[in-house]
């Protein structure tokens, strides 16, 4: 069983993980997002969470690490369309204040 599948679209501006972002898949996710950040520094990368079924503390750490990488490169990282479970986890950890998820990908891309 594949823990996580990652689609990239819109010239690397939108990364959409499918499945579970856990200790098993966090490194692969972080590396993939960092590839997109490196390919287009000073730009915005949106992580579309609409098809992410589960996230654990390693997955949260990967999101924070990607945010840090994006900002160090002069860009930004935004979350979009989190599921109910992801929204709950972000709220319980107060990471919703740092990562500030948007309701849709379009909203995240727009501002």
C-alpha positions, 0 to 999 in steps of 0.5 A: 500500500502506498502511503502517499501519492503527490500530484504537482500542477500549475507549473509547480505552484500547487502540490496535492498529496493523496493519502496519509502524510505520516512518518513514513511519507513525510520525508518524500513529501518534504523533498518533493515540495522543496524541489518545487520551491527550488525550481521557482524561488520567490514564488508561492506554493500551495499545498492542496489538502483536499485529498489528504486522509490523515496527518500525524506529527511528522506530517505537520513537521514536514509542512512547517519545514516546507513553509520555512524553506519557502520563506527562506527562498523568498516565497511563501507556502499556503495550505488550501482545502483541508479536510475536517480531520486536518483542520482539527489537527491544525487547530489542536496544535495551534498550527492553523495560526502559522500555516493559515489554511485557505478554503480553496486553492483559488483563494490560496493562490489569490492572496 
